[in-house]
Amino acid sequence: MIKFLIISGIIFGLGYSIILNSPVQKIIYPVLYPEYIFPYAERYQVDPYLVAAVIRAESRFSHTAESGSGAKGLMQIMPDTAKWAAEQLKLDYDQEMLFDPEYNIRIGCWYLGQLFHNFQGNLVVVLASYNAGEGNVRKWLGKNLWDGRLSSLDRIPFTETRLYVYKVLKYYERYRALYKNNK
C-alpha cells in the first residue's frame, strides 16, 4: 500500500508538472495582441508579460469590456485617466477609442510606465495604483495605512485592490514561467 501511494504521488506530481508547463497552459494564459503589447511595453519600459497579466485580470482580453464604474477596453482604463494620458502623449481622444486594442494598450502601457516611475519601480504599489487610483494609494502610504509591501497588503482599505494585486501577480508569474524563453 505504501509503495502504491509513493508511486501514485510521483506519477501525480509528474503529471501535474507536465500539465502546468504544457502548451495547454498557453491557451489559458494567451498573449493576444502581441503586435501592440510588445512594442508599446518596450517603448514605455514595462514588461510585456505584466501587460498581458493586467489585460487578463482586467478584461480577459475582451476589447469591448466595460465596467460598471466606466473603465473601458482591454486594460480597463478610466476615461479621465485616458484623456489625461492622451494629452500627455499628444494623441487624439474620444472615449470610444478606448475600445480600439492598439489605442488602449498604448495608453495602458504608458500609464503603467508612469506609475513605475512615480513609485520607484515598486510593482506592488504600481498594481494597487492601477486598480485603486494613484491618489488613493498615496493617501494610504502617506497616512501609514499601508507601507507598500506585499507582506502588508492586507492593510489596504479596499478589498478589491488587495485581491486585484494578488491576482495580477499570480498571472504575471504564470506568464513569465510559460513564455520566459520566447523573448
C-alpha positions in Angstrom: 0.0 0.0 0.0 2.8 2.4 0.9 4.6 1.7 -2.4 1.3 2.3 -4.3 0.9 5.7 -2.6 4.5 6.7 -3.3 4.3 5.7 -6.9 0.9 7.4 -7.3 2.3 10.5 -5.7 5.2 10.5 -8.1 3.0 10.0 -11.1 0.6 12.6 -10.0 3.4 15.1 -9.3 4.9 14.5 -12.8 1.6 14.7 -14.4 0.8 18.0 -12.6 4.2 19.4 -13.6 3.6 18.4 -17.3 0.2 20.0 -17.3 1.4 23.2 -15.7 4.1 23.6 -18.3 2.2 22.3 -21.3 1.0 24.1 -24.4 -2.5 23.9 -22.9 -1.4 26.5 -20.4 -0.7 28.9 -23.2 -4.3 28.6 -24.2 -5.3 29.5 -20.7 -2.7 32.3 -20.5 -2.6 33.7 -24.0 -0.7 36.7 -25.2 -3.2 38.2 -27.6 -2.4 41.4 -29.4 1.4 40.8 -29.3 1.7 43.3 -32.2 0.7 46.0 -29.8 1.8 44.6 -26.4 5.4 44.1 -27.2 6.3 47.4 -28.9 4.4 49.6 -26.5 5.6 47.7 -23.5 9.2 48.2 -24.8 8.6 51.9 -25.6 7.3 52.6 -22.1 9.7 50.2 -20.3 7.1 47.8 -19.0 7.4 44.0 -19.0 5.1 42.7 -21.8 4.1 39.8 -19.6 2.9 42.2 -16.9 0.8 43.9 -19.5 -0.7 40.6 -20.6 -1.3 39.8 -16.9 -3.1 43.1 -16.4 -5.2 42.6 -19.5 -6.1 39.1 -18.4 -7.2 40.3 -15.0 -9.0 43.4 -16.3 -10.9 42.1 -19.3 -9.8 38.6 -20.2 -8.7 40.0 -23.5 -12.1 41.4 -24.4 -11.5 44.7 -26.2 -15.2 45.6 -25.8 -15.2 45.2 -22.0 -16.7 48.0 -19.9 -17.0 48.0 -16.2 -19.8 49.4 -14.0 -17.5 52.2 -13.0 -16.9 53.2 -16.6 -13.5 51.6 -17.3 -13.2 50.6 -20.9 -11.3 48.2 -23.2 -8.6 45.6 -22.8 -6.8 47.3 -19.9 -10.0 48.8 -18.4 -8.8 52.4 -18.4 -11.0 55.1 -16.9 -12.0 57.8 -19.3 -10.5 60.6 -17.3 -7.2 58.8 -17.0 -7.2 58.0 -20.7 -7.9 61.7 -21.5 -5.0 62.9 -19.4 -2.7 60.2 -20.9 -3.8 61.1 -24.4 -2.9 64.8 -23.7 0.5 63.8 -22.3 1.1 61.7 -25.4 -0.3 64.3 -27.8 -2.9 61.8 -29.1 -6.5 62.4 -30.2 -9.0 61.3 -27.6 -12.5 60.0 -27.7 -13.9 57.5 -25.1 -14.9 55.2 -27.9 -11.2 55.0 -28.9 -10.6 53.0 -25.7 -12.3 50.0 -27.4 -9.5 50.0 -30.0 -6.9 47.4 -28.9 -3.9 49.4 -30.1 -5.0 52.6 -28.6 -6.0 51.0 -25.3 -2.7 49.1 -25.0 -0.7 52.1 -25.8 -2.4 54.3 -23.2 -2.3 51.4 -20.7 1.4 50.7 -21.2 2.2 54.4 -20.9 0.2 54.7 -17.7 1.9 51.6 -16.2 5.3 53.1 -17.1 4.3 56.4 -15.4 3.2 54.5 -12.3 6.5 52.6 -12.2 8.4 56.0 -12.5 6.2 57.6 -9.8 6.6 54.7 -7.4 10.3 54.0 -8.0 9.6 50.6 -9.6 7.6 49.1 -6.8 5.4 46.6 -8.6 3.0 46.0 -5.7 2.3 49.8 -5.4 2.0 50.2 -9.1 -0.6 47.5 -9.3 -2.5 48.9 -6.3 -2.4 52.3 -8.0 -3.6 50.9 -11.4 -6.6 49.4 -9.6 -7.5 52.0 -6.9 -6.0 55.1 -8.3 -2.7 56.9 -7.6 -4.4 59.4 -5.2 -5.8 56.6 -3.0 -2.5 54.8 -2.8 -0.6 58.0 -2.0 -3.1 58.6 0.8 -2.7 55.1 2.2 1.1 55.4 2.1 1.1 59.0 3.5 -1.2 58.1 6.4 0.8 54.9 7.1 -2.3 52.8 6.4 0.0 50.7 4.2 3.7 50.6 3.7 3.7 49.5 0.0 4.9 45.9 0.7 3.2 42.7 -0.5 3.6 41.3 3.0 1.3 44.0 4.4 -1.2 44.1 1.5 -3.9 43.1 4.0 -3.7 46.7 5.4 -5.0 48.2 2.1 -8.5 49.5 2.9 -10.0 48.3 -0.4 -10.6 44.5 -0.5 -11.0 44.7 -4.3 -7.5 46.2 -4.6 -5.9 43.6 -2.4 -7.5 40.8 -4.4 -6.5 42.5 -7.7 -2.8 42.8 -6.7 -2.7 39.1 -5.8 -4.5 38.1 -9.0 -2.2 40.1 -11.3 0.9 38.9 -9.5 -0.3 35.3 -9.9 -1.0 35.8 -13.6 2.3 37.6 -14.1 4.2 34.8 -12.5 2.4 32.3 -14.8 3.1 34.3 -17.9 6.8 34.6 -17.1 7.1 30.9 -16.4 5.3 30.0 -19.7 6.9 32.5 -22.0 10.3 33.3 -20.5 12.2 31.7 -23.4 10.1 33.5 -26.0 11.8 36.9 -25.8 
